[in-house]
Amino acid sequence: MTALIVGWTLVVPARHAHAENWRVTPTLTTRAITSDNINFSPNDPASDTLIEVNPGVSVRRVSPRINLTAAYTPRYFHYVDETFSSRVSHAFNVNGRFEVIDDLFFMDVRAVAGQQNTSVFNAVPTDNSLSPNQLNNTRTYSITPSFRGKVRLGEVATWSSSLSTVRTESTGNLGSVSSETFNGALEGLPAKLGWRVDVSSTSTESDRGSTKRERITGSLIYRPDVSFQLSVRYGFEKGNVFNSGRSPGDQGFQGTYGAGIVWTPTPRTSVRADIDNRPFANTSSLSATHRMARMSFSATHARTLTNRAQQLLQPSGVVDRFDSLSLLEPFASLTDPIQREQLMTAFLDSQGISRYIVGLSPILTDSEFLQTRSQISLSRAGARNTMSLSLFLTESDSGVGSPLAATGDDFSRASVIRQHGWNASYSHRIGSRSSLAFSYSSTQSNGRSTSLSGLSSNRDVLNATLSTALGARTNGSIGLRMTRATVISGDVDENAVIATLTTRFN
C-alpha cells in the first residue's frame, strides 16, 4: 500500500507595515497524508492518516540598513487512527543583517527551529515529519555583532572583530548547548610583504560539561600580485579540550603553527587552503571552485572542532544548491548575501525544486567533537534544465572534544561515526507552466567503538515530482517518494504518492 499525501496552501493578502519595504504575509497550509509505514518500522509497520494544519506568517524587509527574512509556522499534527498522539511543532527560520554604523558595524541574527532525526542510525528520511518517536524538536539561536569594516589605526594597521553567541535546545535525551566565540584581527596596511595578528576565544557549555580555548597567532603574508597570497603563522593556544592521547583538563599554552594559500588565477576559478598543527589535533580547510557560463564545480575538505549548535546553523551532510548557484550569473554579481539568497530562492521556486538535498542527519549530541568532512559537487543551471551531483564523506570523532563522555546520544553507541553517500538531482521545465524534478539520495552510516562493532544503517530515497501552474495564483504537483533502508533491527520500506495544491491571494 502506498501513502497518499494531499495538501493545499492559502496565502492571505499581504499587509504592508508603515515602514518602507516591510512586507508581512500570513499563510495557511493543510495536508492530508495516508502512509503504509507511518512509524518507519522494520517489524510492525502501521498505516495511518495524518491531518496537518499549518498557519504561519512571513516577514521580509530589504533596505540599505536592514535585510531580514523571517517565517514562523506552528504545525499541528493529528493522526486519525491514533498511531501517535496529536502534537504541535513550532517551526521558524530567521535570517537578518542590520547595519548599525555605515560600512563598519553590523549585527547578524539567525534563528532556526524544527524537527530533527534522533539518530543518524535511524531509517527515516531526514525530511520526515510523520513518526515523532524518531524525531526531536530543536531550537537554535545565533547573534553576532561584528566590525565588518576596518577600524583604521593611523597609518600602521586596521582592526576587525566579531563576537558570536550561539545556543541550541532540544527535546528527548538531549539538553542545551551554548557557545561564545570572539575573533579579532590586527592587520598591517596592504603591501607585498604584510603581517597580521589574530586572537580568538571559544567557550562551550552543555549538560555534559564545558570547554574553553584561547589562541593567538602571528602571520607573515606574501602577496606578489592580486591573484596570489601565501601566509605562514605561528602562535600559542591553550584549553581544556579532551585529546584521546592526553588527560582532560587545562594544559597551558602550547605552540601552534600553520600555513595558508589563496590563488585566484581568474574571476571564475579560486583555490584556498589552510592547514594548522594545533595542540589537540591537526585542522584544515581546503576549497576549490570553478565556474563556467552555466556550470560550476566545487571541492571542499574541512577538519575542525564543532558542536550541535554549529551543525544545525551550518548543516553538514546535506547539499545546499545555494553553494553552486552562487557561483553562477546573475547570482555571482550580487555582493549582498541576503539579496543573493532571495534571488536564488525565487529561481529554485520557479524550477519546482527545493534548496536542500538532505543526505545525512546531524549528530545530535551535547558534546563538542572533531569532524572531518569532504565533498565534491557539480551543478548545471540552464534555462530549462537544472542538474546537480554530489559525493560526500564525513567522520565525527568524540575522542577529541569535550572532556566528559557523552551518554544518551549517538556517541554513547559509537565513539567514531563515519558517514558517506551521494546525491543526484535533475529538474526540467516543460513549456512555460510545468516542471519535472527527480532526486536520488544514497547514504550509509557506520559506528565504531571499543565495545561495539558493525553498527550501521543504509538509506536510499527516490523522489519524482511533476509541478504545474494551474492558474495565475494556483500551482499543483503530484509526486512519488520511495524509501528503502536497512537498520540493526531489519529492513524498512515506505512508499508515498504526494499530491499538492497551492493557492496564493496576494
LUMGU-221596 format. One record per residue (C-alpha): x, y, z. Coordinates in steps of 0.001 Angstrom, whole numbers, always signed. Each point is the difference from the previous one (the first is absolute). Example, Ala and Ser with C-alpha at 12.3 -4.5 7.8 and 13.67 -1.06 7.14 Angstrom:
BEGIN
<r xx="+12300" yy="-4500" zz="+7800"/>
<r xx="+1370" yy="+3440" zz="-660"/>
//
This chain:
BEGIN
<r xx="+0" yy="+0" zz="+0"/>
<r xx="+1402" yy="+3390" zz="-915"/>
<r xx="-414" yy="+3206" zz="+1934"/>
<r xx="-2187" yy="+2791" zz="-1351"/>
<r xx="+761" yy="+3599" zz="+886"/>
<r xx="-2397" yy="+2768" zz="-1004"/>
<r xx="+538" yy="+3623" zz="+1046"/>
<r xx="-1103" yy="+3506" zz="-738"/>
<r xx="+1419" yy="+3357" zz="+969"/>
<r xx="-1855" yy="+3261" zz="+500"/>
<r xx="+1962" yy="+3237" zz="+62"/>
<r xx="-1940" yy="+2953" zz="+1396"/>
<r xx="+655" yy="+3336" zz="-1759"/>
<r xx="+3150" yy="+1678" zz="+1240"/>
<r xx="-237" yy="+2857" zz="+2461"/>
<r xx="+2617" yy="+2708" zz="-284"/>
<r xx="+1307" yy="+1605" zz="+3150"/>
<r xx="+491" yy="+3744" zz="+208"/>
<r xx="+3759" yy="-264" zz="-406"/>
<r xx="+1201" yy="-14" zz="-3585"/>
<r xx="+623" yy="-3419" zz="-1593"/>
<r xx="-1529" yy="-2011" zz="+2846"/>
<r xx="-2094" yy="-2900" zz="-1277"/>
<r xx="-2065" yy="-2238" zz="+2330"/>
<r xx="-1716" yy="-3075" zz="-1475"/>
<r xx="-2293" yy="-2255" zz="+2069"/>
<r xx="-331" yy="-3578" zz="-1331"/>
<r xx="-2059" yy="-3136" zz="+619"/>
<r xx="+1067" yy="-3467" zz="-1163"/>
<r xx="-1796" yy="-3323" zz="+469"/>
<r xx="+1004" yy="-3527" zz="-982"/>
<r xx="-1686" yy="-3409" zz="+161"/>
<r xx="+2484" yy="-2892" zz="+12"/>
<r xx="-808" yy="-3716" zz="-177"/>
<r xx="+3117" yy="-2153" zz="+486"/>
<r xx="+650" yy="-3748" zz="-192"/>
<r xx="+2805" yy="+228" zz="+2585"/>
<r xx="-523" yy="+3197" zz="+1945"/>
<r xx="+2248" yy="-1193" zz="+2860"/>
<r xx="+2842" yy="-1160" zz="-2320"/>
<r xx="+125" yy="-3355" zz="+1803"/>
<r xx="+1826" yy="-3078" zz="-1376"/>
<r xx="-2144" yy="-2444" zz="+2014"/>
<r xx="-3417" yy="+1566" zz="+604"/>
<r xx="-840" yy="+2607" zz="-2679"/>
<r xx="-3151" yy="+2010" zz="+721"/>
<r xx="-2359" yy="+1672" zz="-2461"/>
<r xx="-1604" yy="+3248" zz="+1034"/>
<r xx="-1317" yy="+3312" zz="-1283"/>
<r xx="+1642" yy="+3199" zz="+1188"/>
<r xx="-1837" yy="+3328" zz="-136"/>
<r xx="+2365" yy="+2968" zz="+150"/>
<r xx="-1070" yy="+3633" zz="+447"/>
<r xx="+2682" yy="+2678" zz="-293"/>
<r xx="-932" yy="+3659" zz="+487"/>
<r xx="+2984" yy="+2267" zz="-390"/>
<r xx="+1356" yy="+3460" zz="-626"/>
<r xx="+3044" yy="+1277" zz="-1889"/>
<r xx="+1721" yy="+3376" zz="+275"/>
<r xx="+2403" yy="+1494" zz="-2519"/>
<r xx="+1900" yy="+3278" zz="-83"/>
<r xx="+2655" yy="+1144" zz="-2482"/>
<r xx="+1512" yy="+3458" zz="+515"/>
<r xx="+3450" yy="+1619" zz="+77"/>
<r xx="+317" yy="-772" zz="+3733"/>
<r xx="-2200" yy="-3058" zz="+542"/>
<r xx="-196" yy="-3317" zz="-1826"/>
<r xx="-2422" yy="-2305" zz="+1790"/>
<r xx="-1813" yy="-3196" zz="-932"/>
<r xx="-2064" yy="-1733" zz="+2703"/>
<r xx="-2704" yy="-2657" zz="+56"/>
<r xx="-1925" yy="-1673" zz="+2826"/>
<r xx="-2331" yy="-3017" zz="-301"/>
<r xx="-1671" yy="-1895" zz="+2854"/>
<r xx="-588" yy="-3480" zz="-1479"/>
<r xx="-2930" yy="-2009" zz="+1385"/>
<r xx="+52" yy="-3785" zz="-603"/>
<r xx="-3043" yy="-2246" zz="+563"/>
<r xx="+111" yy="-3775" zz="-602"/>
<r xx="-3440" yy="-1368" zz="-935"/>
<r xx="+705" yy="-3577" zz="+1155"/>
<r xx="+1939" yy="+1255" zz="+3043"/>
<r xx="+3292" yy="-1690" zz="-882"/>
<r xx="+1533" yy="+3008" zz="+1733"/>
<r xx="-1520" yy="+2681" zz="+2183"/>
<r xx="-869" yy="+3363" zz="-1513"/>
<r xx="+2748" yy="+2580" zz="+396"/>
<r xx="+1127" yy="+3517" zz="-894"/>
<r xx="+3466" yy="+738" zz="-1350"/>
<r xx="+1220" yy="+3596" zz="-245"/>
<r xx="+2128" yy="+745" zz="-3056"/>
<r xx="+1716" yy="+3319" zz="-700"/>
<r xx="+2886" yy="+1267" zz="-2077"/>
<r xx="+1450" yy="+3489" zz="+448"/>
<r xx="+2938" yy="+1432" zz="-1928"/>
<r xx="+796" yy="+3676" zz="+436"/>
<r xx="+2797" yy="+2541" zz="-329"/>
<r xx="-156" yy="+3486" zz="+1493"/>
<r xx="+2491" yy="+2702" zz="-954"/>
<r xx="+328" yy="+1986" zz="+3224"/>
<r xx="+2836" yy="+2277" zz="-1199"/>
<r xx="+508" yy="+575" zz="-3723"/>
<r xx="+2536" yy="-2447" zz="-1504"/>
<r xx="+1400" yy="-735" zz="+3458"/>
<r xx="-2135" yy="-1614" zz="+2721"/>
<r xx="-2522" yy="-2758" zz="-758"/>
<r xx="-2323" yy="-2249" zz="+1968"/>
<r xx="-811" yy="-3464" zz="-1426"/>
<r xx="-2879" yy="-2065" zz="+1403"/>
<r xx="-866" yy="-3634" zz="-754"/>
<r xx="-2724" yy="-2153" zz="+1539"/>
<r xx="-1121" yy="-3449" zz="-1138"/>
<r xx="-2539" yy="-2413" zz="+1506"/>
<r xx="-1387" yy="-3256" zz="-1314"/>
<r xx="+77" yy="-3774" zz="+297"/>
<r xx="+3197" yy="-2047" zz="-221"/>
<r xx="+736" yy="-3704" zz="-95"/>
<r xx="+873" yy="-1394" zz="+3439"/>
<r xx="+2805" yy="-2135" zz="-1444"/>
<r xx="+2107" yy="-309" zz="-3134"/>
<r xx="-741" yy="-3740" zz="+184"/>
<r xx="-3755" yy="+482" zz="-538"/>
<r xx="-1689" yy="-1137" zz="-3201"/>
<r xx="-2292" yy="+3003" zz="-413"/>
<r xx="+814" yy="+2583" zz="-2686"/>
<r xx="+1552" yy="+3137" zz="+1431"/>
<r xx="-2939" yy="+2092" zz="-1267"/>
<r xx="-2557" yy="-2312" zz="+1638"/>
<r xx="-2601" yy="+1451" zz="+2398"/>
<r xx="-2304" yy="-3044" zz="+281"/>
<r xx="+1465" yy="-2055" zz="+2877"/>
<r xx="+557" yy="+2137" zz="+3122"/>
<r xx="+1502" yy="-2947" zz="+1902"/>
<r xx="+3124" yy="+471" zz="-2144"/>
<r xx="+91" yy="+3804" zz="+37"/>
<r xx="+1212" yy="+2760" zz="+2322"/>
<r xx="-1192" yy="+3597" zz="+38"/>
<r xx="+3013" yy="+2317" zz="-119"/>
<r xx="+441" yy="+3773" zz="+300"/>
<r xx="+3220" yy="+1823" zz="-850"/>
<r xx="+810" yy="+3715" zz="+372"/>
<r xx="+3026" yy="+2049" zz="-1069"/>
<r xx="+837" yy="+3701" zz="+521"/>
<r xx="+3219" yy="+1420" zz="-1465"/>
<r xx="+995" yy="+3671" zz="+383"/>
<r xx="+3037" yy="+720" zz="-2152"/>
<r xx="+2267" yy="+2669" zz="-1448"/>
<r xx="-280" yy="-1137" zz="-3621"/>
<r xx="+1749" yy="+3123" zz="-1172"/>
<r xx="+3483" yy="+1022" zz="+1071"/>
<r xx="+853" yy="+2209" zz="+2959"/>
<r xx="+3075" yy="+1868" zz="-1218"/>
<r xx="+2734" yy="+515" zz="+2563"/>
<r xx="+1920" yy="+2880" zz="-1497"/>
<r xx="+2311" yy="-931" zz="-2866"/>
<r xx="+1054" yy="-3293" zz="+1628"/>
<r xx="-2806" yy="-2557" zz="+156"/>
<r xx="-3728" yy="-737" zz="-32"/>
<r xx="-2131" yy="-1877" zz="+2537"/>
<r xx="-3031" yy="-2248" zz="-563"/>
<r xx="-1877" yy="-2219" zz="+2463"/>
<r xx="-3174" yy="-1981" zz="+645"/>
<r xx="-1712" yy="-1597" zz="+2993"/>
<r xx="-2369" yy="-2918" zz="-715"/>
<r xx="-2399" yy="-1508" zz="+2540"/>
<r xx="-1775" yy="-3243" zz="-965"/>
<r xx="-2455" yy="-2106" zz="+2017"/>
<r xx="-2007" yy="-3096" zz="-896"/>
<r xx="-2644" yy="-1906" zz="+1965"/>
<r xx="-1540" yy="-3388" zz="-704"/>
<r xx="-2658" yy="-2368" zz="+1333"/>
<r xx="+669" yy="-3670" zz="+797"/>
<r xx="+3238" yy="-1169" zz="+1617"/>
<r xx="+1870" yy="+3126" zz="-1033"/>
<r xx="+333" yy="+3231" zz="+1945"/>
<r xx="+1293" yy="+3420" zz="-1042"/>
<r xx="+3294" yy="+1012" zz="-1579"/>
<r xx="+1280" yy="+3572" zz="-86"/>
<r xx="+3234" yy="+1448" zz="-1314"/>
<r xx="+1606" yy="+3411" zz="-172"/>
<r xx="+2771" yy="+840" zz="-2450"/>
<r xx="+2052" yy="+3195" zz="-243"/>
<r xx="+2214" yy="+643" zz="-3023"/>
<r xx="+2256" yy="+3022" zz="-430"/>
<r xx="+2592" yy="+894" zz="-2633"/>
<r xx="+2647" yy="+2719" zz="-111"/>
<r xx="+1374" yy="+278" zz="-3539"/>
<r xx="+2643" yy="+2163" zz="-1587"/>
<r xx="-875" yy="+2202" zz="-2954"/>
<r xx="+63" yy="-1755" zz="-3408"/>
<r xx="+3512" yy="-676" zz="-1234"/>
<r xx="+1946" yy="-2644" zz="-1909"/>
<r xx="+1284" yy="-1335" zz="+3325"/>
<r xx="-2563" yy="+509" zz="+2759"/>
<r xx="-809" yy="-1169" zz="+3490"/>
<r xx="-3029" yy="-918" zz="+2097"/>
<r xx="-769" yy="-904" zz="+3624"/>
<r xx="-3093" yy="-2101" zz="+819"/>
<r xx="-1515" yy="-594" zz="+3429"/>
<r xx="-2929" yy="-2286" zz="+769"/>
<r xx="-1820" yy="-1436" zz="+2974"/>
<r xx="-2668" yy="-2720" zz="-89"/>
<r xx="-1962" yy="-1339" zz="+2970"/>
<r xx="-2679" yy="-2713" zz="-142"/>
<r xx="-2460" yy="-948" zz="+2749"/>
<r xx="-2281" yy="-3054" zz="+58"/>
<r xx="-1544" yy="-2494" zz="+2392"/>
<r xx="+3047" yy="-2242" zz="-628"/>
<r xx="+2562" yy="+2576" zz="+1080"/>
<r xx="+1832" yy="+3024" zz="-1359"/>
<r xx="+3015" yy="+760" zz="-2147"/>
<r xx="+1994" yy="+3156" zz="-649"/>
<r xx="+2722" yy="+812" zz="-2508"/>
<r xx="+2136" yy="+3131" zz="-375"/>
<r xx="+2315" yy="+630" zz="-2926"/>
<r xx="+2344" yy="+2697" zz="-1306"/>
<r xx="+1975" yy="-261" zz="-3224"/>
<r xx="+2219" yy="+2276" zz="-2052"/>
<r xx="+202" yy="-300" zz="-3790"/>
<r xx="+2307" yy="+1162" zz="-2755"/>
<r xx="-1827" yy="+506" zz="-3302"/>
<r xx="+1627" yy="+56" zz="-3429"/>
<r xx="-2042" yy="+1503" zz="-2879"/>
<r xx="+2006" yy="+149" zz="-3248"/>
<r xx="-3163" yy="+1035" zz="-1880"/>
<r xx="-3745" yy="+280" zz="+486"/>
<r xx="-616" yy="-3635" zz="-1043"/>
<r xx="+2312" yy="-1730" zz="+2483"/>
<r xx="+557" yy="+90" zz="+3764"/>
<r xx="+2206" yy="-2203" zz="+2174"/>
<r xx="+22" yy="+163" zz="+3810"/>
<r xx="+1838" yy="-1757" zz="+2811"/>
<r xx="-939" yy="+339" zz="+3657"/>
<r xx="+1145" yy="-954" zz="+3461"/>
<r xx="-1586" yy="+515" zz="+3378"/>
<r xx="-1237" yy="-1493" zz="+3245"/>
<r xx="-3227" yy="-1697" zz="+1077"/>
<r xx="-1358" yy="-1428" zz="+3227"/>
<r xx="-3228" yy="-1616" zz="+1154"/>
<r xx="-1603" yy="-2956" zz="+1725"/>
<r xx="-899" yy="-1791" zz="-3238"/>
<r xx="+204" yy="-3749" zz="+490"/>
<r xx="+2512" yy="-1884" zz="-2160"/>
<r xx="-32" yy="-3802" zz="+32"/>
<r xx="+3773" yy="+32" zz="+426"/>
<r xx="-66" yy="+2281" zz="+3084"/>
<r xx="-1959" yy="+420" zz="+3192"/>
<r xx="-2841" yy="+2543" zz="-60"/>
<r xx="+433" yy="+3321" zz="+1710"/>
<r xx="+1829" yy="+3310" zz="-472"/>
<r xx="+3396" yy="-561" zz="-1566"/>
<r xx="+1484" yy="+3505" zz="-267"/>
<r xx="+1174" yy="+1775" zz="-3119"/>
<r xx="+1557" yy="-2203" zz="-2670"/>
<r xx="+1438" yy="+820" zz="-3386"/>
<r xx="-2130" yy="+41" zz="-3128"/>
<r xx="+1103" yy="+663" zz="-3578"/>
<r xx="-1423" yy="-144" zz="-3490"/>
<r xx="-42" yy="+1309" zz="-3552"/>
<r xx="-2537" yy="+1206" zz="-2522"/>
<r xx="-310" yy="+747" zz="-3682"/>
<r xx="-2521" yy="+1940" zz="-2065"/>
<r xx="+213" yy="-216" zz="-3789"/>
<r xx="-2486" yy="+1640" zz="-2352"/>
<r xx="+1440" yy="-350" zz="-3510"/>
<r xx="-3250" yy="+1186" zz="-1623"/>
<r xx="-3285" yy="+1481" zz="+1270"/>
<r xx="-1557" yy="-3417" zz="-670"/>
<r xx="+2555" yy="-2143" zz="+1854"/>
<r xx="+1189" yy="+79" zz="+3597"/>
<r xx="+2028" yy="-2250" zz="+2293"/>
<r xx="+366" yy="+470" zz="+3744"/>
<r xx="+1781" yy="-2176" zz="+2558"/>
<r xx="+847" yy="+323" zz="+3701"/>
<r xx="+1748" yy="-2661" zz="+2090"/>
<r xx="+833" yy="+327" zz="+3708"/>
<r xx="+1779" yy="-2163" zz="+2553"/>
<r xx="-1844" yy="+578" zz="+3288"/>
<r xx="+431" yy="-1501" zz="+3480"/>
<r xx="-3107" yy="-2196" zz="-157"/>
<r xx="+122" yy="-1021" zz="-3695"/>
<r xx="+961" yy="+1145" zz="-3467"/>
<r xx="-2722" yy="+2124" zz="-1655"/>
<r xx="-421" yy="+983" zz="-3619"/>
<r xx="-2258" yy="+1823" zz="-2437"/>
<r xx="+328" yy="-558" zz="-3739"/>
<r xx="-2243" yy="+1240" zz="-2817"/>
<r xx="+181" yy="+251" zz="-3790"/>
<r xx="-2669" yy="+1431" zz="-2298"/>
<r xx="-295" yy="+503" zz="-3735"/>
<r xx="-2953" yy="+1373" zz="-1914"/>
<r xx="-917" yy="+276" zz="-3632"/>
<r xx="-2948" yy="+1741" zz="-1635"/>
<r xx="-2571" yy="-2511" zz="+1304"/>
<r xx="+2018" yy="-2582" zz="+1908"/>
<r xx="+1938" yy="+20" zz="+3276"/>
<r xx="+2337" yy="-2409" zz="+1803"/>
<r xx="+1042" yy="+87" zz="+3637"/>
<r xx="+2096" yy="-2186" zz="+2285"/>
<r xx="+243" yy="+569" zz="+3752"/>
<r xx="+1736" yy="-1637" zz="+2947"/>
<r xx="-181" yy="+1146" zz="+3615"/>
<r xx="+1256" yy="-1423" zz="+3280"/>
<r xx="-934" yy="+1957" zz="+3111"/>
<r xx="-1622" yy="-94" zz="+3412"/>
<r xx="-3765" yy="+515" zz="-75"/>
<r xx="-3124" yy="-415" zz="+2123"/>
<r xx="-3727" yy="-543" zz="-475"/>
<r xx="-873" yy="+3707" zz="-160"/>
<r xx="+2486" yy="+651" zz="-2791"/>
<r xx="-1156" yy="-3123" zz="-1853"/>
<r xx="-3634" yy="+1125" zz="-24"/>
<r xx="+842" yy="+3532" zz="-1188"/>
<r xx="+2421" yy="-1268" zz="-2649"/>
<r xx="-1225" yy="-3502" zz="-827"/>
<r xx="+2503" yy="-2587" zz="-1148"/>
<r xx="-980" yy="-3114" zz="-1853"/>
<r xx="-2356" yy="+1960" zz="-2263"/>
<r xx="+328" yy="+1517" zz="-3437"/>
<r xx="-879" yy="+3695" zz="-24"/>
<r xx="-792" yy="+1065" zz="-3571"/>
<r xx="+847" yy="+3573" zz="+1009"/>
<r xx="+3691" yy="-1024" zz="+136"/>
<r xx="+57" yy="-724" zz="-3741"/>
<r xx="-2537" yy="+2583" zz="-1164"/>
<r xx="+1916" yy="+2803" zz="+1735"/>
<r xx="+2896" yy="-673" zz="-2397"/>
<r xx="-2195" yy="+569" zz="-3069"/>
<r xx="-1438" yy="+3147" zz="-1540"/>
<r xx="-2056" yy="+1993" zz="+711"/>
<r xx="+472" yy="-1038" zz="+3653"/>
<r xx="+3823" yy="+280" zz="+105"/>
<r xx="-110" yy="+3745" zz="-735"/>
<r xx="-2070" yy="+795" zz="+3113"/>
<r xx="+2253" yy="+1036" zz="+2885"/>
<r xx="-2733" yy="+16" zz="+2669"/>
<r xx="-477" yy="-3614" zz="+1176"/>
<r xx="-3622" yy="+405" zz="+1121"/>
<r xx="-1091" yy="+1565" zz="-3299"/>
<r xx="+1874" yy="-2760" zz="-1827"/>
<r xx="-1813" yy="-2666" zz="+2060"/>
<r xx="-3386" yy="+1563" zz="-730"/>
<r xx="+678" yy="-45" zz="-3761"/>
<r xx="+1199" yy="-3626" zz="+137"/>
<r xx="-3093" yy="-977" zz="+2010"/>
<r xx="-2256" yy="+1500" zz="-2677"/>
<r xx="+1933" yy="-1881" zz="-2699"/>
<r xx="-324" yy="-3375" zz="+1759"/>
<r xx="-3710" yy="+600" zz="+652"/>
<r xx="-515" yy="+604" zz="-3727"/>
<r xx="+1742" yy="-3316" zz="-718"/>
<r xx="-2170" yy="-1880" zz="+2500"/>
<r xx="+2988" yy="-1303" zz="+2003"/>
<r xx="+1108" yy="+504" zz="+3605"/>
<r xx="+3118" yy="+1739" zz="+1251"/>
<r xx="+1369" yy="-2972" zz="+1967"/>
<r xx="+644" yy="-3587" zz="-1021"/>
<r xx="+107" yy="-1637" zz="+3421"/>
<r xx="+2363" yy="-2957" zz="+197"/>
<r xx="+956" yy="-336" zz="+3659"/>
<r xx="-1460" yy="+887" zz="+3378"/>
<r xx="+2119" yy="+2191" zz="+2279"/>
<r xx="+1483" yy="-1740" zz="+3034"/>
<r xx="-2167" yy="+1189" zz="+2869"/>
<r xx="+2433" yy="-133" zz="+2901"/>
<r xx="+777" yy="+2288" zz="+2913"/>
<r xx="+3740" yy="-570" zz="-480"/>
<r xx="+2459" yy="+1994" zz="-2039"/>
<r xx="+1698" yy="-2267" zz="-2551"/>
<r xx="+2515" yy="-52" zz="-2842"/>
<r xx="-1558" yy="-314" zz="-3455"/>
<r xx="+1674" yy="-637" zz="-3336"/>
<r xx="-2126" yy="+597" zz="-3086"/>
<r xx="+774" yy="-230" zz="-3725"/>
<r xx="-2346" yy="+750" zz="-2879"/>
<r xx="+140" yy="+290" zz="-3791"/>
<r xx="-2897" yy="+1689" zz="-1820"/>
<r xx="-848" yy="+672" zz="-3637"/>
<r xx="-2979" yy="+2139" zz="-1062"/>
<r xx="-1481" yy="+1271" zz="-3226"/>
<r xx="-2728" yy="+2661" zz="-141"/>
<r xx="-1585" yy="+620" zz="-3381"/>
<r xx="-3094" yy="+1741" zz="-1304"/>
<r xx="-2007" yy="-3253" zz="+181"/>
<r xx="+2223" yy="-2551" zz="+1749"/>
<r xx="+1674" yy="+16" zz="+3420"/>
<r xx="+2263" yy="-2902" zz="+994"/>
<r xx="+2243" yy="-735" zz="+2976"/>
<r xx="+2173" yy="-2851" zz="+1229"/>
<r xx="+1749" yy="-165" zz="+3357"/>
<r xx="+2143" yy="-2572" zz="+1813"/>
<r xx="+863" yy="+406" zz="+3682"/>
<r xx="+1886" yy="-1679" zz="+2838"/>
<r xx="-242" yy="+1003" zz="+3664"/>
<r xx="+1758" yy="-1352" zz="+3093"/>
<r xx="-921" yy="+1211" zz="+3501"/>
<r xx="+2302" yy="-891" zz="+2913"/>
<r xx="-1075" yy="+488" zz="+3630"/>
<r xx="+3531" yy="-871" zz="+1186"/>
<r xx="+1034" yy="+3607" zz="-623"/>
<r xx="-2334" yy="+2652" zz="+1409"/>
<r xx="-1846" yy="+209" zz="+3310"/>
<r xx="+1842" yy="-1274" zz="+3092"/>
<r xx="-3049" yy="-2078" zz="+1060"/>
<r xx="-1336" yy="-3045" zz="-1835"/>
<r xx="-3408" yy="+380" zz="-1623"/>
<r xx="-2926" yy="-2195" zz="+1042"/>
<r xx="-3484" yy="-370" zz="-1439"/>
<r xx="+975" yy="+996" zz="-3558"/>
<r xx="+1746" yy="-1508" zz="-3028"/>
<r xx="+3428" yy="+252" zz="+1632"/>
<r xx="-1188" yy="-2241" zz="+2842"/>
<r xx="-404" yy="-2739" zz="-2633"/>
<r xx="+3100" yy="+746" zz="-2074"/>
<r xx="+3004" yy="+2212" zz="+763"/>
<r xx="+732" yy="+513" zz="-3705"/>
<r xx="-2773" yy="+394" zz="-2586"/>
<r xx="+838" yy="-193" zz="-3693"/>
<r xx="-2588" yy="+1045" zz="-2608"/>
<r xx="+242" yy="+18" zz="-3770"/>
<r xx="-2336" yy="+215" zz="-2965"/>
<r xx="-1032" yy="+1858" zz="-3130"/>
<r xx="-2875" yy="+2087" zz="-1307"/>
<r xx="-1182" yy="+629" zz="-3552"/>
<r xx="-2824" yy="+2245" zz="-1194"/>
<r xx="-1477" yy="+1100" zz="-3305"/>
<r xx="-2712" yy="+2546" zz="-777"/>
<r xx="-1476" yy="+725" zz="-3448"/>
<r xx="-2453" yy="+2739" zz="-916"/>
<r xx="-2820" yy="-1169" zz="-2273"/>
<r xx="-1258" yy="+2996" zz="-1906"/>
<r xx="-536" yy="+3178" zz="+1992"/>
<r xx="-2296" yy="-1446" zz="+2680"/>
<r xx="+1319" yy="-3421" zz="+1097"/>
<r xx="+3158" yy="-1663" zz="+1305"/>
<r xx="+1091" yy="-3569" zz="+713"/>
<r xx="+2521" yy="-659" zz="+2790"/>
<r xx="+1856" yy="-3177" zz="+1075"/>
<r xx="+2349" yy="-539" zz="+2932"/>
<r xx="+1770" yy="-3055" zz="+1373"/>
<r xx="+1903" yy="-190" zz="+3277"/>
<r xx="+2065" yy="-2948" zz="+1259"/>
<r xx="+1740" yy="+119" zz="+3406"/>
<r xx="+1682" yy="-2347" zz="+2449"/>
<r xx="+889" yy="+601" zz="+3656"/>
<r xx="+2497" yy="-2225" zz="+1860"/>
<r xx="+898" yy="+122" zz="+3678"/>
<r xx="+3176" yy="-1182" zz="+1707"/>
<r xx="+820" yy="-342" zz="+3697"/>
<r xx="+2163" yy="-2133" zz="+2278"/>
<r xx="-2964" yy="-2123" zz="+1140"/>
<r xx="-2176" yy="-78" zz="-3135"/>
<r xx="+750" yy="-528" zz="-3660"/>
<r xx="-2142" yy="-406" zz="-3093"/>
<r xx="-2507" yy="+2715" zz="+952"/>
<r xx="-1342" yy="+1318" zz="-3303"/>
<r xx="-3031" yy="+1204" zz="-1932"/>
<r xx="-657" yy="+479" zz="-3724"/>
<r xx="-2645" yy="+2254" zz="-1533"/>
<r xx="-1081" yy="+613" zz="-3611"/>
<r xx="-2667" yy="+2569" zz="-866"/>
<r xx="-1467" yy="+689" zz="-3441"/>
<r xx="-2239" yy="+2999" zz="-739"/>
<r xx="-1773" yy="+880" zz="-3265"/>
<r xx="-2324" yy="+3008" zz="-246"/>
<r xx="-1986" yy="+1604" zz="-2819"/>
<r xx="-982" yy="+3618" zz="+710"/>
<r xx="-2213" yy="+2252" zz="-2097"/>
<r xx="-1632" yy="+3420" zz="+150"/>
<r xx="-3796" yy="-444" zz="+25"/>
<r xx="-666" yy="+3735" zz="-75"/>
<r xx="+1527" yy="+3376" zz="+675"/>
<r xx="+93" yy="-711" zz="+3767"/>
<r xx="-463" yy="-3773" zz="+204"/>
<r xx="+2597" yy="-2763" zz="-327"/>
<r xx="-428" yy="-3759" zz="+243"/>
<r xx="+2366" yy="-2970" zz="+147"/>
<r xx="-58" yy="-3777" zz="+190"/>
<r xx="+2987" yy="-2072" zz="+1052"/>
<r xx="+1405" yy="-3311" zz="+1182"/>
<r xx="+2325" yy="-717" zz="+2908"/>
<r xx="+1556" yy="-3415" zz="+624"/>
<r xx="+2147" yy="-717" zz="+3064"/>
<r xx="+2060" yy="-3177" zz="+452"/>
<r xx="+2133" yy="-362" zz="+3130"/>
<r xx="+1862" yy="-2630" zz="+2022"/>
<r xx="+550" yy="+483" zz="+3731"/>
<r xx="+1085" yy="-2267" zz="+2865"/>
<r xx="-3532" yy="-1321" zz="+543"/>
<r xx="-725" yy="-746" zz="-3672"/>
<r xx="-1123" yy="+1470" zz="-3326"/>
<r xx="-2328" yy="+3004" zz="-259"/>
<r xx="-2151" yy="+803" zz="-3057"/>
<r xx="-2224" yy="+3064" zz="-428"/>
<r xx="-1803" yy="+1256" zz="-3117"/>
<r xx="-1807" yy="+3282" zz="-511"/>
<r xx="-2030" yy="+1577" zz="-2783"/>
<r xx="-34" yy="+3745" zz="+598"/>
<r xx="-2565" yy="+2415" zz="-1428"/>
<r xx="-11" yy="+3723" zz="+853"/>
<r xx="-2066" yy="+3052" zz="-872"/>
<r xx="+1242" yy="+3510" zz="+768"/>
<r xx="-2098" yy="+3169" zz="-370"/>
<r xx="+1283" yy="+3552" zz="+516"/>
<r xx="-2259" yy="+3025" zz="+483"/>
<r xx="+2581" yy="+2809" zz="+186"/>
//
